[in-house]
Amino acid sequence: MNNLNWILQSPNNNIVGEISHTLNISLACAKILANRGIKSVDEAKIFLFPEIENLNNPFLLPDMDKAVSRIRTAIDKKEKILVYGDSDVDGVTSVYILYTTIKSLGGDVYWYIPKDEGYGLKKEIIEEYAKENTGLIITVDCGISSFDEISYAKNLKVDTIVCDHHEVHPSGIPNAYAVIDPKRADSKYPFPGLAGCSVSFKLSEAVMYSFGKYYNKDLIFIDADHEKISLIKSRNHTITERLIEKIGLPLFRNEAFKKALGFIGSGLIVACDADKEKELIKNIFGVMFENEFVELKELEEKYLNSRSGSLDSISESLKIVLKGNDEFNKPRLKYEIFLRLDRLDDLRMKYFRENYLDVMALGTIADLVPLIDENRTIVKHGLRNILHSKKKGIQALIEKCARKTEEHISAKSVSWDITPVLNAAGRMGKAYLSLELLLADSDQKAKKLLDEILKLNSERKNLQAENSERLMESLLNQCNPDEDAILIVKEENLGQGILGLIASLIVQKYGKPAVVILVNKEESVGSCRSIPGFDIVSALGKLSDILIRYGGHSQAAGFSVKTEKIDEFTSGFRKVVKESLEKNVLPQLAIDSELEPENISFNFLDELSCLEPFGAGNPHPVFSISDMNISEHSKVGSNGNHLKLKMGNKKMSQIDAIGWNLGHLTQELNKFGIIDIAFNLEINNWQDKKKLQMKILDIKPSVTV
């Protein structure tokens, strides 16, 4: 009925069976894992039980060394540092993380979040802080497109560091002192999908690490015998050089030794068992090195309750499996062991990471980045920390806003109950209140700030309701929802903070990409929302010559345009989107599994919870069931927007179902009584009673043979 093409996914049955048997989970749950791209039991374990210790090294991000060095200089010389962020939750949490980190290290640091200036770095703010002798500005969750503003800062002798996660402009990166962005083409960072708050955290983590004992020191990992020697050198947990030399023939012995000795230099030699390694080196080289050795055997005893000093034994205990196989395998394995044990042993850094997981989870969930890879690890652990956070502001939010149990809060609860409240302050031009809430150092202050933010949230809801009705009318006058590929509506006198919300409502109602433009006197701003499978920021890039600036993600973006060029933009954008969407087929709905009646139970729902957090990239599992008899159906909600069903079949008893914004389907349901349904399985808590419920995604009339 929603004109979707149902695609029943068909994962490899052997993999599904192996995962189900080894991990003792249902076949339906194992299918979902396979549908998420899991190809082995080991991958399933990593997905289900992600570890903080496996987060990627921040020094793999481009320009990280330069940024850390510049921040350290600013801290040491007591230079004024400004952390400049965006006004949404991702921006607020990004500012919080970097600001509190630098402050804890003794930096003379300040923060700024835009009020009504709009997204991105602004020249007037740069000038204001330059007059106050600010020497360094660090942008977080913004800055990657601020070319003119960063050049302006440079002319005022203010250095800038860009710490962003948005798409890089087609013309390249701005001329900043350092530009940290995992989406840079030259980035070696393994995962480009981080939220802004996590990139801010990576910079903070690297700065904090720079005060540790191994910062900027060369570590050497050796594997040697009488035929060859293979060496790996790392600095700041990043492999910087490799060397392999054959040493078996006397003709080449001296030259090989010279190369190896030059490579090792004064580096710290990492050994599983230092005494054995020293003896091995003496036998092969004929000399004893004076280098300092890092002993892993002691850490093995401390954290693994063993003192084998064996490479294989330690790697097995740590469950380290190398990908690929080459002549550097043994030193690489030693390197991986060192990384893991050093992370366990560095309590200062361990505390630092744990301290920010709750804040990172808020920003990551709010920014709708894919909850896969590192984002999944951050959110899964961060949700636990949110529930037991020591931060007064988060405690106040949990107590007053969140739906939770004593042991669990879901990503859905955070995205529905908490982040909209934090976002409300920014939408009303007062994002600084959300940051002050996170920074609050007393219960009284936190409660006072939260009350103020909740009042703004009520105002935002009223403003949204007023403008939504007006915008929907304007939409019908300015667009043809049935024929237009993208729905673009422009209006004056709108609250800038609600543009994205209204664009989302349009997408939800019409199932098409949408743009809402606030028309100002000289420079107008727009907010875009997209549909799955259509990259709207990439589409904006094709009109970059018309726009003043733009940025965002595949599903949500924003831009500024000269008011005199709005018509040129809208006509051009409609053409770009139409050409792109015409290449696509009917929108698809991926079905994870046809669910058997016995799976529709509280036990199965408990099992599914291990797959959380659900979100972009790891959607809530979608199931289908056939030949359901409708016994009751009605419109619900204040405006009759929603659909309520009661249904069952020969194999199962009656179950309730809810279809949000599907109230219009009641007329069609009168035509037939037997349906196939695509749904999420969930619990409906009402008046302290728990009932299983289907959340309807799509309905089709059953085909009887």
Protein Blocks (a to p, Z undefined) as FASTA:
>chain_A
ZZpacddddddfklmmmmmmmnopafklmmmmmmnopabfklmmmmmmccfklpccfklp
ghklmmmmmmmmmmmnopacdddddfbfklmmmmmmmmmmmmmnopacdddddfklogcj
dfklmmmmmmnopabdcdehihjlmmmlmmmmmmnopacddddfbdcdfkbccddfbdcd
fkbfkbcbfblkbcfklmmmmmmmmmmmmmmmkgoiacddddddfkbccddddeehiafb
dcdddfkbmklmmmmmmmmmmmnmmaccddfblmlmmmmmmmmnopacfbdcddfklmmm
mmnopakkpaklmmmmnopacedjdfklmmmmmmmmmmmmmmmmmmmlmmmmmmmmmmmm
mmmmmnopacehjlmmmmmmmmmmmmmccbfklmmmmmmmpccdfkbccfklmmmmmmmm
mmmmmmnopammmmmmmmpcbfklmmmmmmmmmmmmmmmmmmmmmmmmmmmmmmmmmpcf
klmmbdcdddehiafklmmmmmmmmmmmnopacddddddfklccddddddehiafklmmm
mmmmmpmbdcddfkbccddddfklmmmmmmmmmmmmmmmmmmpccdddddfbacdfklmc
fklmmmmmmmpccdehiacdddddehiacfbdcdedjkopaccdddddfkbccdddddeh
ilmmmmmmmmpcbdcdddddddddeehiacdddddfbdcddddZZ
